[in-house]
Amino acid sequence: MKSKFTPIQGQYLMFISHYTMLNRIPPTFKDFENYFGTSPATVNSTIQKLEEKGFITKEKGVARSIKLQVDKEDLPGLE
């Protein structure tokens, strides 16, 4: 699947991939805030947009439930 995502969405997706691979659990919103140096509102809106576009899935009310729905070959390098 060739995905159309913005550069920052691509970075979030790659972060999810790397973080999950290294820690064996998906990142929390706080992990995104710390890595990207951004606000909780920005993280929330970006994650919502990724979910709306079908790039990720997550279970409502379940912590660390983010799952990638994008082929890893389609992801950019992590900056």
mmJSON file of the N, C-alpha and C atoms, coordinates in Angstrom:
{"data_MODEL":{"atom_site":{
"group_PDB":["ATOM","ATOM","ATOM","ATOM","ATOM","ATOM","ATOM","ATOM","ATOM","ATOM","ATOM","ATOM","ATOM","ATOM","ATOM","ATOM","ATOM","ATOM","ATOM","ATOM","ATOM","ATOM","ATOM","ATOM","ATOM","ATOM","ATOM","ATOM","ATOM","ATOM","ATOM","ATOM","ATOM","ATOM","ATOM","ATOM","ATOM","ATOM","ATOM","ATOM","ATOM","ATOM","ATOM","ATOM","ATOM","ATOM","ATOM","ATOM","ATOM","ATOM","ATOM","ATOM","ATOM","ATOM","ATOM","ATOM","ATOM","ATOM","ATOM","ATOM","ATOM","ATOM","ATOM","ATOM","ATOM","ATOM","ATOM","ATOM","ATOM","ATOM","ATOM","ATOM","ATOM","ATOM","ATOM","ATOM","ATOM","ATOM","ATOM","ATOM","ATOM","ATOM","ATOM","ATOM","ATOM","ATOM","ATOM","ATOM","ATOM","ATOM","ATOM","ATOM","ATOM","ATOM","ATOM","ATOM","ATOM","ATOM","ATOM","ATOM","ATOM","ATOM","ATOM","ATOM","ATOM","ATOM","ATOM","ATOM","ATOM","ATOM","ATOM","ATOM","ATOM","ATOM","ATOM","ATOM","ATOM","ATOM","ATOM","ATOM","ATOM","ATOM","ATOM","ATOM","ATOM","ATOM","ATOM","ATOM","ATOM","ATOM","ATOM","ATOM","ATOM","ATOM","ATOM","ATOM","ATOM","ATOM","ATOM","ATOM","ATOM","ATOM","ATOM","ATOM","ATOM","ATOM","ATOM","ATOM","ATOM","ATOM","ATOM","ATOM","ATOM","ATOM","ATOM","ATOM","ATOM","ATOM","ATOM","ATOM","ATOM","ATOM","ATOM","ATOM","ATOM","ATOM","ATOM","ATOM","ATOM","ATOM","ATOM","ATOM","ATOM","ATOM","ATOM","ATOM","ATOM","ATOM","ATOM","ATOM","ATOM","ATOM","ATOM","ATOM","ATOM","ATOM","ATOM","ATOM","ATOM","ATOM","ATOM","ATOM","ATOM","ATOM","ATOM","ATOM","ATOM","ATOM","ATOM","ATOM","ATOM","ATOM","ATOM","ATOM","ATOM","ATOM","ATOM","ATOM","ATOM","ATOM","ATOM","ATOM","ATOM","ATOM","ATOM","ATOM","ATOM","ATOM","ATOM","ATOM","ATOM","ATOM","ATOM","ATOM","ATOM","ATOM","ATOM","ATOM","ATOM","ATOM","ATOM","ATOM","ATOM","ATOM","ATOM","ATOM","ATOM"],
"id":[1,2,3,4,5,6,7,8,9,10,11,12,13,14,15,16,17,18,19,20,21,22,23,24,25,26,27,28,29,30,31,32,33,34,35,36,37,38,39,40,41,42,43,44,45,46,47,48,49,50,51,52,53,54,55,56,57,58,59,60,61,62,63,64,65,66,67,68,69,70,71,72,73,74,75,76,77,78,79,80,81,82,83,84,85,86,87,88,89,90,91,92,93,94,95,96,97,98,99,100,101,102,103,104,105,106,107,108,109,110,111,112,113,114,115,116,117,118,119,120,121,122,123,124,125,126,127,128,129,130,131,132,133,134,135,136,137,138,139,140,141,142,143,144,145,146,147,148,149,150,151,152,153,154,155,156,157,158,159,160,161,162,163,164,165,166,167,168,169,170,171,172,173,174,175,176,177,178,179,180,181,182,183,184,185,186,187,188,189,190,191,192,193,194,195,196,197,198,199,200,201,202,203,204,205,206,207,208,209,210,211,212,213,214,215,216,217,218,219,220,221,222,223,224,225,226,227,228,229,230,231,232,233,234,235,236,237],
"type_symbol":["N","C","C","N","C","C","N","C","C","N","C","C","N","C","C","N","C","C","N","C","C","N","C","C","N","C","C","N","C","C","N","C","C","N","C","C","N","C","C","N","C","C","N","C","C","N","C","C","N","C","C","N","C","C","N","C","C","N","C","C","N","C","C","N","C","C","N","C","C","N","C","C","N","C","C","N","C","C","N","C","C","N","C","C","N","C","C","N","C","C","N","C","C","N","C","C","N","C","C","N","C","C","N","C","C","N","C","C","N","C","C","N","C","C","N","C","C","N","C","C","N","C","C","N","C","C","N","C","C","N","C","C","N","C","C","N","C","C","N","C","C","N","C","C","N","C","C","N","C","C","N","C","C","N","C","C","N","C","C","N","C","C","N","C","C","N","C","C","N","C","C","N","C","C","N","C","C","N","C","C","N","C","C","N","C","C","N","C","C","N","C","C","N","C","C","N","C","C","N","C","C","N","C","C","N","C","C","N","C","C","N","C","C","N","C","C","N","C","C","N","C","C","N","C","C","N","C","C","N","C","C","N","C","C","N","C","C"],
"label_atom_id":["N","CA","C","N","CA","C","N","CA","C","N","CA","C","N","CA","C","N","CA","C","N","CA","C","N","CA","C","N","CA","C","N","CA","C","N","CA","C","N","CA","C","N","CA","C","N","CA","C","N","CA","C","N","CA","C","N","CA","C","N","CA","C","N","CA","C","N","CA","C","N","CA","C","N","CA","C","N","CA","C","N","CA","C","N","CA","C","N","CA","C","N","CA","C","N","CA","C","N","CA","C","N","CA","C","N","CA","C","N","CA","C","N","CA","C","N","CA","C","N","CA","C","N","CA","C","N","CA","C","N","CA","C","N","CA","C","N","CA","C","N","CA","C","N","CA","C","N","CA","C","N","CA","C","N","CA","C","N","CA","C","N","CA","C","N","CA","C","N","CA","C","N","CA","C","N","CA","C","N","CA","C","N","CA","C","N","CA","C","N","CA","C","N","CA","C","N","CA","C","N","CA","C","N","CA","C","N","CA","C","N","CA","C","N","CA","C","N","CA","C","N","CA","C","N","CA","C","N","CA","C","N","CA","C","N","CA","C","N","CA","C","N","CA","C","N","CA","C","N","CA","C","N","CA","C","N","CA","C","N","CA","C","N","CA","C","N","CA","C","N","CA","C","N","CA","C"],
"label_alt_id":[null,null,null,null,null,null,null,null,null,null,null,null,null,null,null,null,null,null,null,null,null,null,null,null,null,null,null,null,null,null,null,null,null,null,null,null,null,null,null,null,null,null,null,null,null,null,null,null,null,null,null,null,null,null,null,null,null,null,null,null,null,null,null,null,null,null,null,null,null,null,null,null,null,null,null,null,null,null,null,null,null,null,null,null,null,null,null,null,null,null,null,null,null,null,null,null,null,null,null,null,null,null,null,null,null,null,null,null,null,null,null,null,null,null,null,null,null,null,null,null,null,null,null,null,null,null,null,null,null,null,null,null,null,null,null,null,null,null,null,null,null,null,null,null,null,null,null,null,null,null,null,null,null,null,null,null,null,null,null,null,null,null,null,null,null,null,null,null,null,null,null,null,null,null,null,null,null,null,null,null,null,null,null,null,null,null,null,null,null,null,null,null,null,null,null,null,null,null,null,null,null,null,null,null,null,null,null,null,null,null,null,null,null,null,null,null,null,null,null,null,null,null,null,null,null,null,null,null,null,null,null,null,null,null,null,null,null],
"label_comp_id":["MET","MET","MET","LYS","LYS","LYS","SER","SER","SER","LYS","LYS","LYS","PHE","PHE","PHE","THR","THR","THR","PRO","PRO","PRO","ILE","ILE","ILE","GLN","GLN","GLN","GLY","GLY","GLY","GLN","GLN","GLN","TYR","TYR","TYR","LEU","LEU","LEU","MET","MET","MET","PHE","PHE","PHE","ILE","ILE","ILE","SER","SER","SER","HIS","HIS","HIS","TYR","TYR","TYR","THR","THR","THR","MET","MET","MET","LEU","LEU","LEU","ASN","ASN","ASN","ARG","ARG","ARG","ILE","ILE","ILE","PRO","PRO","PRO","PRO","PRO","PRO","THR","THR","THR","PHE","PHE","PHE","LYS","LYS","LYS","ASP","ASP","ASP","PHE","PHE","PHE","GLU","GLU","GLU","ASN","ASN","ASN","TYR","TYR","TYR","PHE","PHE","PHE","GLY","GLY","GLY","THR","THR","THR","SER","SER","SER","PRO","PRO","PRO","ALA","ALA","ALA","THR","THR","THR","VAL","VAL","VAL","ASN","ASN","ASN","SER","SER","SER","THR","THR","THR","ILE","ILE","ILE","GLN","GLN","GLN","LYS","LYS","LYS","LEU","LEU","LEU","GLU","GLU","GLU","GLU","GLU","GLU","LYS","LYS","LYS","GLY","GLY","GLY","PHE","PHE","PHE","ILE","ILE","ILE","THR","THR","THR","LYS","LYS","LYS","GLU","GLU","GLU","LYS","LYS","LYS","GLY","GLY","GLY","VAL","VAL","VAL","ALA","ALA","ALA","ARG","ARG","ARG","SER","SER","SER","ILE","ILE","ILE","LYS","LYS","LYS","LEU","LEU","LEU","GLN","GLN","GLN","VAL","VAL","VAL","ASP","ASP","ASP","LYS","LYS","LYS","GLU","GLU","GLU","ASP","ASP","ASP","LEU","LEU","LEU","PRO","PRO","PRO","GLY","GLY","GLY","LEU","LEU","LEU","GLU","GLU","GLU"],
"label_asym_id":["A","A","A","A","A","A","A","A","A","A","A","A","A","A","A","A","A","A","A","A","A","A","A","A","A","A","A","A","A","A","A","A","A","A","A","A","A","A","A","A","A","A","A","A","A","A","A","A","A","A","A","A","A","A","A","A","A","A","A","A","A","A","A","A","A","A","A","A","A","A","A","A","A","A","A","A","A","A","A","A","A","A","A","A","A","A","A","A","A","A","A","A","A","A","A","A","A","A","A","A","A","A","A","A","A","A","A","A","A","A","A","A","A","A","A","A","A","A","A","A","A","A","A","A","A","A","A","A","A","A","A","A","A","A","A","A","A","A","A","A","A","A","A","A","A","A","A","A","A","A","A","A","A","A","A","A","A","A","A","A","A","A","A","A","A","A","A","A","A","A","A","A","A","A","A","A","A","A","A","A","A","A","A","A","A","A","A","A","A","A","A","A","A","A","A","A","A","A","A","A","A","A","A","A","A","A","A","A","A","A","A","A","A","A","A","A","A","A","A","A","A","A","A","A","A","A","A","A","A","A","A","A","A","A","A","A","A"],
"label_entity_id":["1","1","1","1","1","1","1","1","1","1","1","1","1","1","1","1","1","1","1","1","1","1","1","1","1","1","1","1","1","1","1","1","1","1","1","1","1","1","1","1","1","1","1","1","1","1","1","1","1","1","1","1","1","1","1","1","1","1","1","1","1","1","1","1","1","1","1","1","1","1","1","1","1","1","1","1","1","1","1","1","1","1","1","1","1","1","1","1","1","1","1","1","1","1","1","1","1","1","1","1","1","1","1","1","1","1","1","1","1","1","1","1","1","1","1","1","1","1","1","1","1","1","1","1","1","1","1","1","1","1","1","1","1","1","1","1","1","1","1","1","1","1","1","1","1","1","1","1","1","1","1","1","1","1","1","1","1","1","1","1","1","1","1","1","1","1","1","1","1","1","1","1","1","1","1","1","1","1","1","1","1","1","1","1","1","1","1","1","1","1","1","1","1","1","1","1","1","1","1","1","1","1","1","1","1","1","1","1","1","1","1","1","1","1","1","1","1","1","1","1","1","1","1","1","1","1","1","1","1","1","1","1","1","1","1","1","1"],
"label_seq_id":[1,1,1,2,2,2,3,3,3,4,4,4,5,5,5,6,6,6,7,7,7,8,8,8,9,9,9,10,10,10,11,11,11,12,12,12,13,13,13,14,14,14,15,15,15,16,16,16,17,17,17,18,18,18,19,19,19,20,20,20,21,21,21,22,22,22,23,23,23,24,24,24,25,25,25,26,26,26,27,27,27,28,28,28,29,29,29,30,30,30,31,31,31,32,32,32,33,33,33,34,34,34,35,35,35,36,36,36,37,37,37,38,38,38,39,39,39,40,40,40,41,41,41,42,42,42,43,43,43,44,44,44,45,45,45,46,46,46,47,47,47,48,48,48,49,49,49,50,50,50,51,51,51,52,52,52,53,53,53,54,54,54,55,55,55,56,56,56,57,57,57,58,58,58,59,59,59,60,60,60,61,61,61,62,62,62,63,63,63,64,64,64,65,65,65,66,66,66,67,67,67,68,68,68,69,69,69,70,70,70,71,71,71,72,72,72,73,73,73,74,74,74,75,75,75,76,76,76,77,77,77,78,78,78,79,79,79],
"pdbx_PDB_ins_code":[null,null,null,null,null,null,null,null,null,null,null,null,null,null,null,null,null,null,null,null,null,null,null,null,null,null,null,null,null,null,null,null,null,null,null,null,null,null,null,null,null,null,null,null,null,null,null,null,null,null,null,null,null,null,null,null,null,null,null,null,null,null,null,null,null,null,null,null,null,null,null,null,null,null,null,null,null,null,null,null,null,null,null,null,null,null,null,null,null,null,null,null,null,null,null,null,null,null,null,null,null,null,null,null,null,null,null,null,null,null,null,null,null,null,null,null,null,null,null,null,null,null,null,null,null,null,null,null,null,null,null,null,null,null,null,null,null,null,null,null,null,null,null,null,null,null,null,null,null,null,null,null,null,null,null,null,null,null,null,null,null,null,null,null,null,null,null,null,null,null,null,null,null,null,null,null,null,null,null,null,null,null,null,null,null,null,null,null,null,null,null,null,null,null,null,null,null,null,null,null,null,null,null,null,null,null,null,null,null,null,null,null,null,null,null,null,null,null,null,null,null,null,null,null,null,null,null,null,null,null,null,null,null,null,null,null,null],
"Cartn_x":[0.847,0.0,0.89,0.809,1.528,0.696,1.265,0.523,0.805,-0.194,-0.06,-0.206,0.908,0.866,1.827,1.589,2.441,3.789,4.795,6.093,6.009,5.262,5.171,4.396,3.365,2.646,3.588,4.429,5.415,6.372,6.772,7.662,6.957,5.696,4.942,4.829,4.539,4.404,5.722,6.827,8.128,8.493,8.157,8.399,7.645,6.388,5.595,6.296,6.746,7.411,8.678,9.555,10.813,10.588,9.735,9.484,8.93,7.972,7.354,8.365,9.218,10.23,11.22,11.662,12.659,12.099,10.856,10.274,9.235,8.858,7.863,6.478,6.262,4.947,4.876,3.687,3.557,3.823,4.174,4.439,3.168,3.366,2.281,2.29,1.244,1.214,2.368,2.723,3.833,5.151,5.308,6.514,6.605,5.479,5.463,5.831,5.224,5.499,6.994,7.59,9.01,9.897,9.61,10.459,10.348,9.125,8.91,8.918,8.95,8.968,7.732,6.592,5.337,4.319,3.178,2.143,1.232,0.542,-0.426,-1.501,-1.947,-2.987,-2.49,-1.239,-0.672,-0.563,-0.079,0.019,-1.36,-2.327,-3.684,-4.261,-4.124,-4.707,-3.987,-2.68,-1.938,-2.327,-2.43,-2.833,-4.253,-5.154,-6.529,-6.545,-5.765,-5.71,-5.149,-4.119,-3.552,-4.595,-5.39,-6.438,-7.55,-7.963,-9.01,-8.602,-7.332,-6.836,-6.532,-6.651,-6.437,-4.977,-4.08,-2.66,-2.338,-3.198,-3.062,-4.455,-4.483,-5.706,-5.34,-6.334,-6.139,-7.473,-7.384,-8.597,-8.935,-10.149,-10.595,-10.501,-9.863,-9.752,-8.695,-7.928,-6.879,-5.524,-4.727,-3.402,-2.502,-1.603,-0.597,-1.211,-2.282,-2.947,-2.759,-1.864,-1.652,-1.016,-1.592,-1.04,-0.915,0.256,0.475,-0.35,-0.873,-1.609,-0.945,0.334,1.111,2.268,2.573,3.729,5.0,5.893,7.116,7.969,7.879,8.651,8.195,6.971,6.431,6.784,7.405,7.721,9.028,9.111,10.349,11.357,12.576,13.545,13.143,13.51,13.2,14.226,13.748,14.659,14.828],
"Cartn_y":[-1.179,0.0,1.238,2.03,3.302,4.314,4.835,5.723,7.177,7.995,9.439,10.065,10.399,11.072,12.25,13.207,14.388,13.993,14.845,14.524,14.274,15.08,14.865,13.588,13.29,12.03,10.852,10.97,9.923,9.735,10.844,10.759,10.081,10.401,9.756,8.252,7.894,6.479,5.74,6.348,5.708,5.616,6.646,6.605,5.432,5.26,4.131,2.815,2.675,1.455,1.181,2.182,2.006,1.786,2.604,2.503,1.122,0.666,-0.629,-1.757,-1.653,-2.68,-2.726,-1.564,-1.515,-1.857,-1.442,-1.598,-2.697,-3.263,-4.34,-3.917,-2.618,-2.037,-0.715,-0.313,0.977,2.151,3.304,4.485,5.081,5.807,6.588,7.974,8.732,10.108,10.915,10.641,11.339,11.043,9.819,9.472,10.331,10.537,11.409,12.836,13.322,14.69,14.874,13.913,14.007,13.937,13.032,12.857,14.048,14.48,15.539,16.939,17.032,18.326,19.152,18.495,19.149,19.052,19.669,19.72,18.491,18.21,17.115,17.292,18.527,18.775,18.429,18.755,18.44,16.937,16.245,14.783,14.184,14.621,14.087,14.3,15.497,15.769,14.983,14.823,14.06,12.587,12.031,10.627,10.424,11.36,11.252,11.249,12.136,12.221,10.923,10.361,9.092,7.973,7.992,6.977,7.193,8.442,8.754,8.321,8.502,8.153,6.664,5.905,4.462,4.043,4.96,4.625,3.866,4.043,3.316,2.903,1.952,1.632,1.676,1.933,1.868,1.579,0.965,0.652,1.813,2.287,3.412,3.035,3.891,3.685,2.685,2.156,1.182,1.827,1.928,2.527,1.639,2.287,1.586,0.572,0.967,0.04,0.424,1.373,1.818,0.698,0.454,-0.544,0.097,-0.076,0.441,-0.327,0.379,-0.234,0.149,0.477,0.916,-0.061,-0.424,-1.27,-0.539,-1.236,-0.607,-0.059,-0.684,-0.188,1.191,1.564,2.865,3.989,3.639,4.641,5.365,6.644,7.405,7.061,7.564,7.442,8.325,7.932,8.727,9.826,11.06,12.221,12.642],
"Cartn_z":[0.0,0.0,0.0,-1.009,-1.041,-0.275,0.786,1.675,1.358,1.578,1.431,2.806,3.401,4.683,4.65,5.537,5.597,6.198,6.047,6.65,8.169,8.898,10.35,10.662,9.887,10.093,9.848,8.83,8.552,9.719,10.34,11.499,12.682,12.896,13.975,13.701,12.469,12.124,12.317,11.9,12.06,13.543,14.317,15.759,16.394,16.002,16.517,16.188,14.957,14.518,15.325,15.415,16.145,17.639,18.23,19.671,20.015,19.225,19.489,19.32,18.318,18.09,19.264,19.734,20.806,22.176,22.445,23.784,23.897,22.77,22.702,23.162,23.254,23.521,22.772,22.332,21.643,22.579,22.016,22.835,23.446,24.538,25.136,24.498,24.731,24.226,24.812,26.064,26.714,25.995,25.501,24.739,23.477,22.794,21.611,22.001,23.088,23.551,23.818,24.514,24.853,23.616,22.716,21.534,20.583,20.301,19.318,19.932,21.27,21.934,21.636,21.708,21.346,22.48,22.287,23.323,23.269,24.383,24.377,23.301,23.084,22.074,20.671,20.373,19.057,18.863,19.885,19.806,19.596,20.375,20.267,18.869,18.337,17.013,15.92,16.04,15.03,15.078,16.271,16.421,15.898,16.201,15.691,14.169,13.561,12.098,11.503,12.128,11.647,11.712,12.772,12.916,11.891,11.695,10.712,9.304,8.977,7.639,7.491,8.589,8.532,8.597,8.986,9.087,10.368,11.394,12.655,13.12,14.038,14.775,16.251,17.078,18.526,19.178,20.345,21.093,22.01,21.905,22.734,24.212,24.99,26.421,26.849,25.898,26.228,25.976,27.031,26.904,26.052,25.306,24.5,23.533,22.869,21.947,20.479,20.192,18.805,17.993,16.817,15.879,14.5,13.896,12.54,11.53,10.543,9.441,8.112,8.183,7.023,6.851,5.615,5.357,5.768,6.452,6.93,5.791,4.611,3.459,3.012,3.349,2.956,3.929,5.048,6.069,5.745,6.121,5.907,7.006,6.877,7.952,9.109,10.313,11.498,11.649,11.789,11.902,13.337],
"occupancy":[1.0,1.0,1.0,1.0,1.0,1.0,1.0,1.0,1.0,1.0,1.0,1.0,1.0,1.0,1.0,1.0,1.0,1.0,1.0,1.0,1.0,1.0,1.0,1.0,1.0,1.0,1.0,1.0,1.0,1.0,1.0,1.0,1.0,1.0,1.0,1.0,1.0,1.0,1.0,1.0,1.0,1.0,1.0,1.0,1.0,1.0,1.0,1.0,1.0,1.0,1.0,1.0,1.0,1.0,1.0,1.0,1.0,1.0,1.0,1.0,1.0,1.0,1.0,1.0,1.0,1.0,1.0,1.0,1.0,1.0,1.0,1.0,1.0,1.0,1.0,1.0,1.0,1.0,1.0,1.0,1.0,1.0,1.0,1.0,1.0,1.0,1.0,1.0,1.0,1.0,1.0,1.0,1.0,1.0,1.0,1.0,1.0,1.0,1.0,1.0,1.0,1.0,1.0,1.0,1.0,1.0,1.0,1.0,1.0,1.0,1.0,1.0,1.0,1.0,1.0,1.0,1.0,1.0,1.0,1.0,1.0,1.0,1.0,1.0,1.0,1.0,1.0,1.0,1.0,1.0,1.0,1.0,1.0,1.0,1.0,1.0,1.0,1.0,1.0,1.0,1.0,1.0,1.0,1.0,1.0,1.0,1.0,1.0,1.0,1.0,1.0,1.0,1.0,1.0,1.0,1.0,1.0,1.0,1.0,1.0,1.0,1.0,1.0,1.0,1.0,1.0,1.0,1.0,1.0,1.0,1.0,1.0,1.0,1.0,1.0,1.0,1.0,1.0,1.0,1.0,1.0,1.0,1.0,1.0,1.0,1.0,1.0,1.0,1.0,1.0,1.0,1.0,1.0,1.0,1.0,1.0,1.0,1.0,1.0,1.0,1.0,1.0,1.0,1.0,1.0,1.0,1.0,1.0,1.0,1.0,1.0,1.0,1.0,1.0,1.0,1.0,1.0,1.0,1.0,1.0,1.0,1.0,1.0,1.0,1.0,1.0,1.0,1.0,1.0,1.0,1.0,1.0,1.0,1.0,1.0,1.0,1.0],
"B_iso_or_equiv":[0.0,0.0,0.0,0.0,0.0,0.0,0.0,0.0,0.0,0.0,0.0,0.0,0.0,0.0,0.0,0.0,0.0,0.0,0.0,0.0,0.0,0.0,0.0,0.0,0.0,0.0,0.0,0.0,0.0,0.0,0.0,0.0,0.0,0.0,0.0,0.0,0.0,0.0,0.0,0.0,0.0,0.0,0.0,0.0,0.0,0.0,0.0,0.0,0.0,0.0,0.0,0.0,0.0,0.0,0.0,0.0,0.0,0.0,0.0,0.0,0.0,0.0,0.0,0.0,0.0,0.0,0.0,0.0,0.0,0.0,0.0,0.0,0.0,0.0,0.0,0.0,0.0,0.0,0.0,0.0,0.0,0.0,0.0,0.0,0.0,0.0,0.0,0.0,0.0,0.0,0.0,0.0,0.0,0.0,0.0,0.0,0.0,0.0,0.0,0.0,0.0,0.0,0.0,0.0,0.0,0.0,0.0,0.0,0.0,0.0,0.0,0.0,0.0,0.0,0.0,0.0,0.0,0.0,0.0,0.0,0.0,0.0,0.0,0.0,0.0,0.0,0.0,0.0,0.0,0.0,0.0,0.0,0.0,0.0,0.0,0.0,0.0,0.0,0.0,0.0,0.0,0.0,0.0,0.0,0.0,0.0,0.0,0.0,0.0,0.0,0.0,0.0,0.0,0.0,0.0,0.0,0.0,0.0,0.0,0.0,0.0,0.0,0.0,0.0,0.0,0.0,0.0,0.0,0.0,0.0,0.0,0.0,0.0,0.0,0.0,0.0,0.0,0.0,0.0,0.0,0.0,0.0,0.0,0.0,0.0,0.0,0.0,0.0,0.0,0.0,0.0,0.0,0.0,0.0,0.0,0.0,0.0,0.0,0.0,0.0,0.0,0.0,0.0,0.0,0.0,0.0,0.0,0.0,0.0,0.0,0.0,0.0,0.0,0.0,0.0,0.0,0.0,0.0,0.0,0.0,0.0,0.0,0.0,0.0,0.0,0.0,0.0,0.0,0.0,0.0,0.0,0.0,0.0,0.0,0.0,0.0,0.0],
"pdbx_formal_charge":[null,null,null,null,null,null,null,null,null,null,null,null,null,null,null,null,null,null,null,null,null,null,null,null,null,null,null,null,null,null,null,null,null,null,null,null,null,null,null,null,null,null,null,null,null,null,null,null,null,null,null,null,null,null,null,null,null,null,null,null,null,null,null,null,null,null,null,null,null,null,null,null,null,null,null,null,null,null,null,null,null,null,null,null,null,null,null,null,null,null,null,null,null,null,null,null,null,null,null,null,null,null,null,null,null,null,null,null,null,null,null,null,null,null,null,null,null,null,null,null,null,null,null,null,null,null,null,null,null,null,null,null,null,null,null,null,null,null,null,null,null,null,null,null,null,null,null,null,null,null,null,null,null,null,null,null,null,null,null,null,null,null,null,null,null,null,null,null,null,null,null,null,null,null,null,null,null,null,null,null,null,null,null,null,null,null,null,null,null,null,null,null,null,null,null,null,null,null,null,null,null,null,null,null,null,null,null,null,null,null,null,null,null,null,null,null,null,null,null,null,null,null,null,null,null,null,null,null,null,null,null,null,null,null,null,null,null],
"auth_seq_id":[1,1,1,2,2,2,3,3,3,4,4,4,5,5,5,6,6,6,7,7,7,8,8,8,9,9,9,10,10,10,11,11,11,12,12,12,13,13,13,14,14,14,15,15,15,16,16,16,17,17,17,18,18,18,19,19,19,20,20,20,21,21,21,22,22,22,23,23,23,24,24,24,25,25,25,26,26,26,27,27,27,28,28,28,29,29,29,30,30,30,31,31,31,32,32,32,33,33,33,34,34,34,35,35,35,36,36,36,37,37,37,38,38,38,39,39,39,40,40,40,41,41,41,42,42,42,43,43,43,44,44,44,45,45,45,46,46,46,47,47,47,48,48,48,49,49,49,50,50,50,51,51,51,52,52,52,53,53,53,54,54,54,55,55,55,56,56,56,57,57,57,58,58,58,59,59,59,60,60,60,61,61,61,62,62,62,63,63,63,64,64,64,65,65,65,66,66,66,67,67,67,68,68,68,69,69,69,70,70,70,71,71,71,72,72,72,73,73,73,74,74,74,75,75,75,76,76,76,77,77,77,78,78,78,79,79,79],
"auth_comp_id":["MET","MET","MET","LYS","LYS","LYS","SER","SER","SER","LYS","LYS","LYS","PHE","PHE","PHE","THR","THR","THR","PRO","PRO","PRO","ILE","ILE","ILE","GLN","GLN","GLN","GLY","GLY","GLY","GLN","GLN","GLN","TYR","TYR","TYR","LEU","LEU","LEU","MET","MET","MET","PHE","PHE","PHE","ILE","ILE","ILE","SER","SER","SER","HIS","HIS","HIS","TYR","TYR","TYR","THR","THR","THR","MET","MET","MET","LEU","LEU","LEU","ASN","ASN","ASN","ARG","ARG","ARG","ILE","ILE","ILE","PRO","PRO","PRO","PRO","PRO","PRO","THR","THR","THR","PHE","PHE","PHE","LYS","LYS","LYS","ASP","ASP","ASP","PHE","PHE","PHE","GLU","GLU","GLU","ASN","ASN","ASN","TYR","TYR","TYR","PHE","PHE","PHE","GLY","GLY","GLY","THR","THR","THR","SER","SER","SER","PRO","PRO","PRO","ALA","ALA","ALA","THR","THR","THR","VAL","VAL","VAL","ASN","ASN","ASN","SER","SER","SER","THR","THR","THR","ILE","ILE","ILE","GLN","GLN","GLN","LYS","LYS","LYS","LEU","LEU","LEU","GLU","GLU","GLU","GLU","GLU","GLU","LYS","LYS","LYS","GLY","GLY","GLY","PHE","PHE","PHE","ILE","ILE","ILE","THR","THR","THR","LYS","LYS","LYS","GLU","GLU","GLU","LYS","LYS","LYS","GLY","GLY","GLY","VAL","VAL","VAL","ALA","ALA","ALA","ARG","ARG","ARG","SER","SER","SER","ILE","ILE","ILE","LYS","LYS","LYS","LEU","LEU","LEU","GLN","GLN","GLN","VAL","VAL","VAL","ASP","ASP","ASP","LYS","LYS","LYS","GLU","GLU","GLU","ASP","ASP","ASP","LEU","LEU","LEU","PRO","PRO","PRO","GLY","GLY","GLY","LEU","LEU","LEU","GLU","GLU","GLU"],
"auth_asym_id":["A","A","A","A","A","A","A","A","A","A","A","A","A","A","A","A","A","A","A","A","A","A","A","A","A","A","A","A","A","A","A","A","A","A","A","A","A","A","A","A","A","A","A","A","A","A","A","A","A","A","A","A","A","A","A","A","A","A","A","A","A","A","A","A","A","A","A","A","A","A","A","A","A","A","A","A","A","A","A","A","A","A","A","A","A","A","A","A","A","A","A","A","A","A","A","A","A","A","A","A","A","A","A","A","A","A","A","A","A","A","A","A","A","A","A","A","A","A","A","A","A","A","A","A","A","A","A","A","A","A","A","A","A","A","A","A","A","A","A","A","A","A","A","A","A","A","A","A","A","A","A","A","A","A","A","A","A","A","A","A","A","A","A","A","A","A","A","A","A","A","A","A","A","A","A","A","A","A","A","A","A","A","A","A","A","A","A","A","A","A","A","A","A","A","A","A","A","A","A","A","A","A","A","A","A","A","A","A","A","A","A","A","A","A","A","A","A","A","A","A","A","A","A","A","A","A","A","A","A","A","A","A","A","A","A","A","A"],
"auth_atom_id":["N","CA","C","N","CA","C","N","CA","C","N","CA","C","N","CA","C","N","CA","C","N","CA","C","N","CA","C","N","CA","C","N","CA","C","N","CA","C","N","CA","C","N","CA","C","N","CA","C","N","CA","C","N","CA","C","N","CA","C","N","CA","C","N","CA","C","N","CA","C","N","CA","C","N","CA","C","N","CA","C","N","CA","C","N","CA","C","N","CA","C","N","CA","C","N","CA","C","N","CA","C","N","CA","C","N","CA","C","N","CA","C","N","CA","C","N","CA","C","N","CA","C","N","CA","C","N","CA","C","N","CA","C","N","CA","C","N","CA","C","N","CA","C","N","CA","C","N","CA","C","N","CA","C","N","CA","C","N","CA","C","N","CA","C","N","CA","C","N","CA","C","N","CA","C","N","CA","C","N","CA","C","N","CA","C","N","CA","C","N","CA","C","N","CA","C","N","CA","C","N","CA","C","N","CA","C","N","CA","C","N","CA","C","N","CA","C","N","CA","C","N","CA","C","N","CA","C","N","CA","C","N","CA","C","N","CA","C","N","CA","C","N","CA","C","N","CA","C","N","CA","C","N","CA","C","N","CA","C","N","CA","C","N","CA","C","N","CA","C","N","CA","C","N","CA","C"],
"pdbx_PDB_model_num":[1,1,1,1,1,1,1,1,1,1,1,1,1,1,1,1,1,1,1,1,1,1,1,1,1,1,1,1,1,1,1,1,1,1,1,1,1,1,1,1,1,1,1,1,1,1,1,1,1,1,1,1,1,1,1,1,1,1,1,1,1,1,1,1,1,1,1,1,1,1,1,1,1,1,1,1,1,1,1,1,1,1,1,1,1,1,1,1,1,1,1,1,1,1,1,1,1,1,1,1,1,1,1,1,1,1,1,1,1,1,1,1,1,1,1,1,1,1,1,1,1,1,1,1,1,1,1,1,1,1,1,1,1,1,1,1,1,1,1,1,1,1,1,1,1,1,1,1,1,1,1,1,1,1,1,1,1,1,1,1,1,1,1,1,1,1,1,1,1,1,1,1,1,1,1,1,1,1,1,1,1,1,1,1,1,1,1,1,1,1,1,1,1,1,1,1,1,1,1,1,1,1,1,1,1,1,1,1,1,1,1,1,1,1,1,1,1,1,1,1,1,1,1,1,1,1,1,1,1,1,1,1,1,1,1,1,1]
}}}
